[in-house]
Amino acid sequence: MIPFITDDDIDEVQVKTGLIFDNERRQAIKSYSDIQACPGSGKTTLIAAKLILLARNWRDESKGICVLSHTNVAKNEIIQRLEKSESGRKLLSYPHFIGTIQEFVNRFLAKPFCRSKGIAIKQIDDDACVKYIEKRLSWKTKRYLEGKPKANISDLQIRYVDGDFEKIIPGFTKHSSSDSYKCLLSIKESMIDDGIFFFREMFEYAQAYLKVNSDVILAIRSRFPLALVDEMQDTSLIQDEILNKIFLYEGSLFQRFGDADQAIFLGDDENSNSYNTSKLKVINTSHRFNSSVALLATRLSTNRISLVSTQADATCQPHTIFIVDESSRRKVLKEFAILCSSLPIDNELAFKAVGGVGKAKKDGLTLQHYFPTFDKGNSNKHFKPKKLIGYFRLAKEFKSCTSSGYKIILEGISRLLSLAGYNYLSVSDLREIIRDSKEKFSVNEKIIVILISDLNDEASWYKNSLELLRLIGLKEWETEVTDYISFSPSSPELSNEIEINNSFVEVVNDRDVVIEIDTIHSVKGETHSATLLLETKYYQYDIHQVLDNIVGLKSELPKGARKKKFMKQIYVAMTRPKYLIGITVDNSRITSTQKEAAVMNGWRIVDLTEADT
């Protein structure tokens, strides 16, 4: 029997944790209605609280709770919350399952089907598949595909259609006797023989398993009488279909969490799933941003959700629309940095500039037009020094102890702890552990001592790094840790880490103001101090297409799937900051009427085309 959660149970959690659950959140915990939770609503905290309350009274040793998410990040956030609770830790092992939708499908559907058919699976990875294909393409086939702009080698996959498997050959709509067709077909057959598959192909095998073995649905339902899904808004149509086949039935307990307004990972032809088109219970109060941000972002809600802030308003810089042209476009980061310099100093929150398109495109408008050295592959999330000293050298590039520098050091310490055998800790979790530790001041003081020391002095590094290890509780370690903390000379590649890591730095009144540049998709789920939205072009100019909504001239939704997608991306960007929103638009794409409306509805206009600044 599924444990019943009462208000008294929730009250007990509030007393123990200091959290407050209002009526909407209580209903989400007690019921199994689908929930749309706005940005900053504390959705992960709510899900974790519900799971802990269920786990406290869970008695069945053969039936469990299935908790699914769209990404590893969301999965790990839930796991980390559960690990802090004695009851929550019960859900981290059999009979329960916590994982991504991909992991669930692989384990319970795709792999069992492939084993039954004698199909070996050695690797499931899109990048590995693309490299495999590229290595085997003939010169003639490469030339053929170059002449087919819409043909993509990542589409060389199997599909389950009408009870049979078909091979999709990019660049061809039907069977062909051409050499290029034969080359691609041969590569696909070799991939299957070698057990190398795209992630999507596992869902095709899963569909086949569900069709040929109806008992598997009953078996999964019996094992998991209760299922929760996080980030439901980003599930593809095939993921949605599989989840519904298994968990959506009369009498089922199947609850989905997400935010349909933030569904930005679906393609233009996959702009809806059963969750995004459902009538959802709404949590519209946010703990992230102030009321002025809530008011502006509300205009971009495709589901017409009125955001409400729980934060006390603080005196901040005005939300600003920067007008640029080709010659002044690169000035906007400096001007935004000057605005940010007056915001409260919060080492836990970054200043970021984001856009929809990161890759350079011919005749396009991308992040590189604002910051020429931007390279998605070299972002802070991708670049990792080989040794701990490299993290400190990287952080030292920032002239003062900023949130960006401190975050880099915590990333290095997190990696150190993983090498020492500890469970993975995110930067936010590590920051929280340090904050609650009795060694808090000693650890942070030692970090500052190392930062201001000569990192080319080997003796100094060993002395300070060993002291840091002692403060964080490491007394013994293996060779792998010894190598990681060992000294290494400064590398020439570190002389320009600020650019390598896609960060713009402006010194304002002796304060380093660091603006991190990234794509909108990469910052989803983050909280910033201030966010600058840079106009980019994906077939059309994104901000221009919804500018009437941004400035308050229109309230109705734009027509067309692409414009709605732009609106959701801009909504995601505008709901990241705690204090300040900035927007950049070309002077050829904003009218005098739009400028007047913007000023009347809470925006300040700064025209960077009028004079050098």
C-alpha positions in Angstrom: 0.0 0.0 0.0 1.2 3.5 -0.9 1.8 5.6 2.3 -0.6 8.5 2.7 1.0 11.9 3.4 -0.8 14.2 5.8 -0.5 17.9 6.7 1.0 16.8 10.0 3.7 15.0 8.2 4.5 18.1 6.2 4.4 20.2 9.4 7.0 17.9 10.8 9.3 18.4 7.8 8.9 22.2 8.1 10.0 22.1 11.8 13.0 20.0 11.0 14.2 21.8 7.9 12.9 25.4 8.3 11.3 25.1 4.9 7.8 26.5 4.3 5.3 24.7 2.2 2.3 26.8 1.2 -1.1 25.4 0.1 -0.1 24.8 -3.5 3.1 23.0 -2.5 1.2 21.0 0.2 -1.3 19.8 -2.4 1.6 18.8 -4.8 3.1 16.7 -2.0 -0.2 15.1 -0.9 -1.7 14.5 -4.3 -0.6 13.0 -7.6 -1.7 15.8 -9.9 0.6 17.0 -12.6 2.5 20.1 -11.6 3.8 23.1 -13.5 6.4 24.7 -11.1 7.7 28.1 -12.2 11.4 29.0 -12.2 12.8 29.3 -8.7 9.8 27.6 -7.1 11.9 25.0 -5.3 10.7 22.1 -7.3 13.6 19.8 -6.5 13.2 20.5 -2.8 9.4 19.7 -3.1 10.1 16.5 -4.9 12.7 15.4 -2.4 10.4 16.2 0.5 7.7 14.2 -0.9 10.0 11.2 -1.6 11.4 11.3 2.0 7.9 11.4 3.4 6.9 8.4 1.3 10.1 6.5 2.2 9.5 7.0 5.9 6.5 4.6 5.9 7.4 2.5 2.8 7.1 -1.2 3.9 7.0 -3.2 0.8 10.4 -4.9 0.1 9.7 -6.0 -3.4 7.8 -3.0 -4.8 9.3 0.5 -5.1 9.1 4.0 -6.3 10.3 4.9 -9.8 11.8 8.4 -10.0 12.7 9.6 -13.5 14.3 12.8 -14.9 15.3 14.1 -18.3 18.9 14.9 -17.4 21.7 13.6 -15.1 21.9 17.0 -13.5 18.3 16.7 -12.2 18.7 13.1 -11.2 21.9 14.0 -9.2 20.1 16.9 -7.5 17.4 14.6 -6.3 19.8 11.9 -5.1 21.9 14.5 -3.2 18.9 15.7 -1.4 17.9 12.1 -0.5 21.4 11.2 0.7 21.0 13.8 3.5 18.0 12.0 5.0 18.1 8.6 6.7 14.7 7.8 5.2 15.6 9.2 1.8 18.6 6.9 1.5 16.3 4.0 1.5 15.2 5.0 -2.0 18.7 4.7 -3.4 18.6 0.9 -3.7 16.3 -2.0 -4.6 13.3 -2.1 -5.0 13.4 1.6 -5.9 14.8 3.2 -9.0 16.1 6.7 -9.5 17.5 7.6 -12.9 17.1 9.3 -16.2 14.4 8.3 -18.7 17.2 7.0 -20.9 18.6 4.8 -18.1 15.2 3.5 -17.3 14.4 2.6 -20.9 17.9 1.0 -21.4 17.7 -1.1 -18.3 14.1 -2.3 -18.3 13.2 -2.3 -22.0 15.8 -1.9 -24.7 18.6 -4.1 -23.3 16.3 -7.0 -22.4 14.8 -6.9 -26.0 18.3 -6.8 -27.6 19.4 -9.8 -25.4 16.4 -11.7 -26.5 17.2 -11.1 -30.2 20.9 -11.7 -29.9 21.8 -8.0 -30.5 25.0 -7.1 -28.7 25.2 -3.6 -27.1 28.7 -2.4 -26.5 28.2 1.4 -26.5 25.3 3.8 -26.5 26.6 7.3 -27.3 25.7 9.8 -30.0 29.3 11.3 -30.2 30.8 7.8 -30.5 28.4 7.0 -33.3 29.2 10.2 -35.2 32.9 9.5 -35.0 32.4 5.9 -36.1 30.5 7.1 -39.2 32.9 9.9 -40.1 35.8 7.6 -39.9 34.2 5.2 -42.5 32.6 7.6 -44.9 34.1 7.4 -48.4 35.2 10.6 -50.1 32.4 10.3 -52.6 29.8 10.0 -49.9 31.1 13.0 -48.0 30.8 15.1 -51.2 27.3 13.8 -51.7 26.2 14.7 -48.2 27.8 18.1 -48.5 25.4 18.8 -51.4 22.4 17.8 -49.2 22.1 20.6 -46.5 19.4 18.9 -44.6 21.2 15.5 -44.5 22.9 14.8 -41.2 25.0 11.7 -40.5 23.5 11.6 -37.0 20.3 10.5 -38.7 21.8 7.2 -39.7 19.6 5.2 -37.3 17.1 2.5 -37.1 13.4 3.2 -36.6 10.6 0.8 -35.5 7.8 1.3 -38.0 4.6 -0.8 -38.3 6.2 -3.8 -36.5 9.5 -3.8 -38.3 12.8 -2.1 -38.2 13.9 0.3 -40.9 17.3 1.9 -41.5 17.1 5.7 -42.1 19.7 6.6 -44.7 20.4 10.4 -44.6 20.2 12.1 -48.0 17.9 9.5 -49.4 14.1 9.1 -49.1 14.0 5.6 -50.7 16.3 2.7 -51.6 19.0 3.5 -54.1 21.7 1.7 -56.0 24.1 4.6 -55.7 27.6 4.1 -54.2 26.8 6.7 -51.5 23.7 4.9 -50.4 25.6 1.6 -50.3 28.3 3.2 -48.3 26.0 4.6 -45.6 24.0 1.3 -45.5 27.2 -0.7 -45.0 28.3 1.6 -42.2 25.0 1.2 -40.4 25.1 -2.5 -40.7 28.6 -2.5 -39.3 27.5 -0.3 -36.4 24.8 -2.8 -35.4 27.3 -5.7 -35.7 29.8 -3.8 -33.5 27.1 -2.9 -31.0 27.3 0.9 -31.3 24.1 2.8 -31.1 22.6 6.2 -30.8 20.6 7.1 -27.6 17.4 7.4 -29.6 17.7 3.9 -31.0 17.2 2.5 -27.6 13.7 3.9 -27.6 13.0 2.2 -30.9 14.0 -1.2 -29.4 11.9 -0.3 -26.3 8.8 0.3 -28.5 9.4 -3.1 -30.1 9.7 -4.8 -26.8 6.4 -3.3 -25.5 4.7 -4.5 -28.7 6.0 -8.1 -28.7 5.9 -8.6 -25.0 2.8 -7.1 -23.3 3.7 -8.8 -20.0 6.7 -6.4 -19.5 4.2 -3.6 -18.9 2.5 -5.5 -16.2 5.8 -6.5 -14.6 7.0 -2.9 -14.5 3.7 -1.7 -13.1 3.9 -4.4 -10.4 7.5 -3.5 -9.5 6.7 0.3 -9.5 3.2 1.1 -8.3 4.2 4.7 -8.0 6.2 6.8 -10.5 7.3 10.5 -10.4 8.9 12.3 -13.4 10.9 15.5 -13.2 11.6 17.9 -16.1 8.6 16.4 -18.0 8.4 19.4 -20.3 11.5 18.3 -22.2 10.5 14.7 -22.9 10.4 13.9 -26.6 7.2 12.4 -28.1 8.6 8.9 -28.1 9.7 9.1 -24.5 6.3 10.5 -23.6 4.5 7.7 -25.5 6.6 5.0 -23.7 6.0 6.5 -20.2 2.3 6.8 -20.8 2.0 3.2 -22.1 3.6 1.9 -18.9 2.5 4.3 -16.1 -0.7 6.0 -17.3 -3.6 3.6 -16.6 -6.8 3.6 -14.5 -5.9 3.8 -10.9 -2.2 4.6 -11.5 -0.2 6.9 -9.3 1.8 8.8 -11.9 2.9 12.4 -11.1 4.8 14.6 -13.5 6.7 17.8 -12.6 8.1 20.4 -14.9 7.4 23.8 -16.5 5.7 23.8 -19.9 6.9 27.4 -20.3 10.5 26.2 -20.3 10.2 23.4 -22.9 13.2 24.5 -24.9 14.9 21.2 -25.7 12.2 19.9 -28.2 12.7 20.3 -31.9 10.5 22.6 -34.1 8.4 19.6 -35.0 8.2 18.3 -31.4 6.8 21.3 -29.6 4.3 19.4 -27.5 3.9 16.2 -25.5 1.0 15.1 -23.4 2.3 17.0 -20.3 2.8 20.3 -22.1 -0.7 20.2 -23.5 -2.4 19.1 -20.3 -4.2 21.3 -17.7 -1.7 21.5 -14.9 -1.8 22.5 -11.3 0.4 25.6 -11.0 3.0 26.8 -8.5 3.6 30.4 -9.5 5.5 31.7 -6.5 9.3 32.0 -7.0 12.0 32.4 -4.3 14.6 33.4 -7.0 13.9 36.9 -8.3 12.3 40.1 -7.1 8.9 41.4 -8.2 10.2 43.6 -11.1 11.8 40.5 -12.7 8.6 38.6 -12.1 6.5 41.3 -13.8 8.7 41.4 -16.9 9.1 37.7 -17.3 5.4 37.0 -16.9 4.8 38.6 -20.3 6.8 35.8 -21.9 4.9 32.9 -20.3 3.3 30.8 -23.0 0.9 29.3 -20.5 0.0 32.7 -19.2 1.3 32.1 -15.7 1.5 35.2 -13.5 4.7 35.0 -11.6 4.8 36.1 -8.0 8.0 36.8 -6.1 8.5 35.9 -2.4 11.7 38.1 -2.3 11.8 41.5 -0.7 12.5 44.2 -3.3 15.9 45.8 -3.2 17.1 48.9 -4.9 18.8 47.8 -8.0 19.8 49.0 -11.4 16.9 49.3 -13.9 16.2 46.5 -16.3 17.8 47.7 -19.5 17.3 47.3 -23.3 20.6 48.0 -25.1 20.2 49.2 -28.7 23.2 48.2 -30.8 24.3 48.1 -34.4 27.2 46.3 -36.2 29.8 48.7 -35.0 28.6 49.0 -31.3 27.6 45.4 -30.7 30.8 44.5 -28.8 30.4 47.4 -26.4 27.3 45.9 -24.8 29.3 43.5 -22.5 31.2 46.5 -21.0 28.1 48.5 -20.5 26.3 45.6 -18.9 29.3 45.1 -16.6 29.1 48.7 -15.5 25.5 48.2 -14.6 26.3 45.0 -12.7 29.1 46.7 -10.7 26.4 48.4 -8.5 24.6 45.2 -7.6 25.1 43.5 -4.3 28.2 41.4 -4.1 27.1 37.7 -3.9 30.0 35.3 -4.5 27.4 32.5 -5.1 25.8 34.1 -8.0 27.3 35.0 -11.4 26.7 37.6 -14.0 25.9 36.0 -17.3 25.3 37.0 -21.0 23.3 34.4 -22.9 22.0 33.8 -26.4 20.1 31.2 -28.4 22.8 30.4 -30.9 26.4 29.7 -30.0 27.9 28.2 -33.1 29.2 30.5 -35.9 26.8 30.5 -38.9 27.2 32.2 -42.2 24.9 35.2 -42.5 23.8 34.6 -39.0 23.9 36.4 -35.6 25.5 34.4 -32.8 27.3 34.9 -29.5 30.5 35.3 -31.4 29.3 38.6 -32.8 29.3 40.0 -29.3 32.3 38.0 -27.9 34.5 36.8 -30.9 36.4 34.2 -28.9 33.3 32.4 -27.7 33.6 28.6 -28.1 31.0 26.4 -26.6 33.5 23.6 -26.3 35.8 25.8 -24.1 33.2 26.9 -21.6 33.9 26.5 -17.8 31.7 23.4 -17.9 34.0 21.7 -20.4 37.5 22.9 -19.5 39.2 20.9 -16.7 42.7 21.5 -15.5 44.7 18.2 -15.0 45.8 19.1 -11.4 44.4 21.0 -8.4 47.0 23.7 -8.8 45.5 24.4 -12.3 42.2 25.3 -10.8 43.8 27.8 -8.5 45.8 29.3 -11.4 42.6 29.5 -13.4 40.8 31.2 -10.5 43.7 33.6 -9.9 43.1 35.1 -13.4 40.2 36.9 -11.7 41.7 39.9 -9.8 39.5 39.6 -6.8 37.6 36.7 -5.1 34.6 36.6 -7.4 31.9 34.0 -7.6 33.4 32.7 -10.8 36.9 32.2 -9.2 35.5 30.6 -6.0 33.3 28.3 -8.1 36.4 27.1 -10.1 38.2 26.3 -6.9 35.3 24.3 -5.6 35.1 22.4 -8.8 38.8 21.4 -8.3 38.1 20.3 -4.7 35.0 18.4 -5.8 37.1 16.5 -8.3 39.7 15.9 -5.5 37.1 14.3 -3.2 35.8 12.1 -6.1 39.4 10.9 -6.6 39.6 10.2 -2.9 36.6 7.9 -3.1 33.8 10.1 -1.9 30.4 10.3 -3.6 30.1 13.0 -6.3 29.4 16.5 -4.8 28.1 19.3 -6.9 29.6 22.8 -6.4 26.5 23.9 -4.6 26.5 21.0 -2.3 30.2 21.4 -1.5 29.6 25.1 -0.8 26.8 24.2 1.6 29.0 21.6 3.4 31.8 24.2 3.8 29.3 26.8 5.0 28.0 24.4 7.7 31.4 23.1 8.7 33.2 24.2 11.9 36.2 24.6 9.7 34.4 27.1 7.4 36.6 30.1 8.1 39.8 28.0 8.1 39.0 26.4 4.7 38.0 29.7 3.1 41.0 31.5 4.6 43.4 28.8 3.3 41.8 29.1 -0.2 42.6 32.9 -0.1 46.1 32.2 1.2 46.8 29.9 -1.7 45.2 32.3 -4.2 47.5 35.2 -3.1 50.6 33.0 -2.9 53.2 32.4 -5.6 51.8 29.4 -7.5 55.2 28.9 -9.1 56.8 28.2 -5.7 56.8 24.4 -5.4 57.5 24.3 -1.6 54.8 26.9 -0.9 52.3 24.9 -3.0 53.0 21.6 -1.2 52.8 23.2 2.3 49.5 25.0 1.5 47.8 22.2 -0.4 48.5 19.7 2.3 47.1 22.0 4.9 44.0 22.4 2.7 43.6 18.7 2.5 43.8 18.4 6.3 41.1 21.1 6.7 38.7 19.3 4.4 39.2 16.0 6.3 41.6 14.1 4.0 44.3 12.3 6.0 45.1 9.3 3.7 44.8 8.9 0.0 45.8 6.8 -3.0 48.4 7.5 -5.8 45.7 9.1 -8.0 45.1 11.8 -5.4 48.9 12.3 -4.9 49.3 12.9 -8.6 46.3 15.3 -8.7 47.6 17.5 -5.9 51.3 17.4 -7.1 53.0 20.6 -8.3 53.4 21.4 -12.0 54.9 24.4 -13.7 52.6 27.0 -15.1 51.4 26.3 -18.6 51.4 28.9 -21.3 47.8 27.9 -22.1 46.8 29.3 -18.7 47.9 32.8 -19.6 44.6 33.6 -21.3 42.1 31.4 -19.3 39.6 34.2 -19.1 39.1 34.0 -22.9 39.4 30.2 -22.9 36.5 30.0 -20.5 34.2 32.4 -22.3 34.3 35.2 -19.8 34.5 39.0 -20.3 36.1 40.9 -17.5 35.7 44.7 -16.8 37.3 46.4 -13.9 34.9 48.9 -12.4 35.9 51.0 -9.4 38.6 48.4 -8.5 36.1 45.6 -8.7 36.4 42.8 -11.2 33.1 42.4 -12.9 33.1 39.0 -14.7 30.4 38.3 -17.4 30.3 34.6 -18.3 29.0 34.0 -21.8 27.0 30.9 -22.6 23.9 29.6 -24.5 20.4 29.8 -23.1 20.2 26.0 -23.1 23.3 25.7 -21.0 22.1 27.9 -18.2 18.6 26.4 -17.7 18.1 25.7 -14.1 20.7 28.2 -12.9 20.3 31.3 -10.8 22.3 34.5 -11.7 22.8 37.8 -10.1 22.1 39.5 -13.5 21.5 38.1 -17.0 22.0 39.8 -20.3 20.0 38.3 -23.2 21.9 38.7 -26.5 19.8 38.7 -29.7 20.8 35.9 -32.1 19.4 34.5 -35.3 18.0 31.0 -36.0 16.3 31.5 -39.3 14.8 34.6 -37.7 16.0 37.1 -35.1 14.7 35.7 -31.8 14.2 38.9 -29.8 12.8 40.8 -32.7 10.1 38.1 -33.2 8.7 38.6 -29.6 9.7 42.1 -28.9 6.1 43.4 -28.7 5.6 40.9 -25.8 8.8 41.9 -24.1 8.0 45.6 -24.1 4.3 45.1 -23.2 2.7 46.0 -26.5 1.1 42.6 -27.0 -0.2 40.0 -24.6 -1.4 37.4 -27.0 0.9 34.5 -27.9 2.9 34.8 -31.2 1.8 32.5 -34.0 4.0 29.7 -35.4 6.1 27.0 -33.7 9.4 28.8 -34.1 8.2 32.1 -32.5 6.7 30.2 -29.6 10.1 28.4 -29.2 11.8 31.8 -29.2 9.4 33.0 -26.5 10.2 30.0 -24.3 14.0 30.5 -24.7 13.7 34.2 -23.8 11.5 33.3 -20.8 14.2 30.9 -19.6 16.8 33.6 -19.9 14.7 36.3 -18.2 13.9 34.0 -15.2 17.6 33.3 -14.4 18.5 36.6 -12.6 17.8 37.6 -9.0 18.2 41.3 -9.6 18.7 42.5 -13.2 17.7 41.7 -16.7 19.4 43.2 -19.8 18.4 42.7 -23.4 20.3 43.5 -26.6 18.5 44.4 -29.8 19.6 45.8 -33.1 18.5 49.4 -33.9 17.1 48.3 -37.2 14.7 45.9 -35.3 13.1 48.2 -32.7 10.6 50.9 -33.5 10.0 54.2 -31.7 6.6 52.8 -30.6 8.3 49.8 -29.0 10.8 52.1 -27.3 8.1 54.2 -25.8 6.1 51.1 -24.6 9.3 49.7 -23.1 9.9 52.8 -21.0 6.3 52.9 -19.9 6.4 49.2 -18.9 9.5 49.0 -16.7 12.5 49.2 -19.1 15.3 51.7 -19.5 16.6 52.3 -23.0 20.4 52.7 -23.6 21.3 53.4 -27.2 24.9 52.4 -27.8 24.7 53.5 -31.4 24.4 57.2 -30.6 27.9 57.8 -29.2 31.1 56.0 -28.2 31.1 54.9 -24.6 
